[in-house]
Amino acid sequence: MSQPDLYEKELALQADKRKAAVKFIKTVNDLWYEKSIELVIFKNNLIDQNVSEILNLHDYAGKFVGKSISVFDTSELAEAILRLDLPPAKIDIGKLSYEFHAEDYNGETTDFVSNKLKSAQNMEPIHPQDVVLYGFGRIGRLLARELMAKTGKGAQMRLRAIVTRGEVNATVLEKRASLLKTDSVHGLFNGTVDIDVANKCLIINGTSVHMISANQPEDIDYTQFGISEALIIDNTGAFRDQEALARHLKAKGAKRVLLTAPGKGVPNIVHGVNQTDVNPDKDFIYSAASCTTNAITPVLKAIEESFGVKDGHLETIHAYTNDQNLVDNMHKKYRRGRAAALNMVITETGAGQAVSKALPALEGKLTSNAIRVPVPNGSLAILKLNLEKSTSAEAINACLKKYALEGNLVEQIKYSIDNELVSSDIIGSSAPSIFDSNATQVHSNGTSAVLYVWYDNEYGYSHQVIRLAKYVSKVRRFTYY
């Protein structure tokens, strides 16, 4: 074939792919907005993506599994899902496509999909959950963005109110709306944000969210805003123990409390690892632990189960946070008083000890420290581990890839094959752990390993909070990974 003919053929194929992607996007949106069925492709979000992003995600999926994942196939499979009568669900279309070809299925696509998803009929109906954000800082605003972007038909989590201190007036509403709309790290909110001064509301994607002013959590009557049996997600960090968090439950209309920080005397949960340790019918106060704990615990669980961990050390290279000073000034912690954007700052982290709350087998086995560095977001955990079983870098990578593809940690571990991964690349990842396979090192003795785990300490953690929120509220969809 001549070069001009080859070029014309490539142009035609690219046009066909883009048309198929347009069709695929329509089906993805029809499933989400009509049936509350969310499609992902190897954990990557497909809702509100454009044509180029859809094609890039298919390219990544193919490289990840070592087999072509075609938009023509995923479009056909998505249409088959649309034809079925399914309950609210989250389905990995990449996994379905891979299995469709791996099993060399020759029958009707609808029959294949129906057989794969037949257990969906056993799911219990979902009752929507009212959510209140108590505090509206970095994590609170990201939670608001994600909750509102994924409201759909309102069959799952419903953000009803946001609680802050101080007067709620026009100026305050404008400032709150602006901070939600624009973000120096995560960019513009992919939606609309307006204000209703008369009713003291933010109007997010056309839906009213009440802005409530309160100095004490027990003083609030949520029922006057039509809110009942609410899950209160506390983002303030002001209430950390059982007694303090229980004050939320004294508010009329509140039922559960979820803390977005390590808690004392309450269950510290890393979703995917130990969420089954709590009984939502009996336990009503929970902690989502820390961003670092959520990053390292899924990887440590995989390593502990596969090779055994004798002991080790965690060093987290962490983005600077709001508790540091912008310029040198007084601070209760000596080094954190130095200018955050100009220095690497050694400080402590409790993540090494906190892991054992989710993985008791690692009790007393890990030391830990942290270095805050001059980036606003995007962190890296370095795990230096001494293992029970002799292994190799290839075996460790194969283990983590398996956990990222199947089992209970597929939402938690993203397996990176990128040769040039840097901190800005992982911003916006919904997985709390991004395992850098190209950085794995194992000593010649076979039992000393160094693993590198990236994490978006804001966005990835926020997704873990939402996963846990759904679990404790029993808003549990059928999932197919």
Buried (B, 14 or more C-beta within 10 A) or exposed (E): EEEEEEEEEEEEEEEEBBBBBBBBBBBBBBBBEEBBBBBBBBBBBBBBBEBEBBBEBBEBBBEBBEEBBBBBBBBBBBBBBBEBEBBBBBBBBBBBBBBBEEEEBEEEBBEBBBEBBEEBEEBEEBEBBBBBBBBBBBBBBBBBBBBBBBBBEEBBBBBBBBBBEEEBEEEBBEEBBEBBBEBEBBEEBEBEBBBBEEEBBBBBBEBBBBBBBBEEBEEBEBBEBEBEBBBBBBBBBEBBBEEBBBBBBEBBBBBBBBBBBBBEEBBBBBBBBBBEEBEBEEBBBBBBBBBBBBBBBBBBBBBBBBBBBEEBBBBBBBBBBEEBBEEEEEEEEEBBBBBBEEBEBEBEBBBBBBBBBBBEEBEEBBEBBBBBBEBBBBBBBBBBBBBEEEBEBEBBBEBBBBBBBEBBBBBBBBBBBBEEBEBEBBBBBBBBBBBBBEBBEBEEEBBBBBBBBBBBBBBBBBBBBBBBBBBBBEBEBBBBB
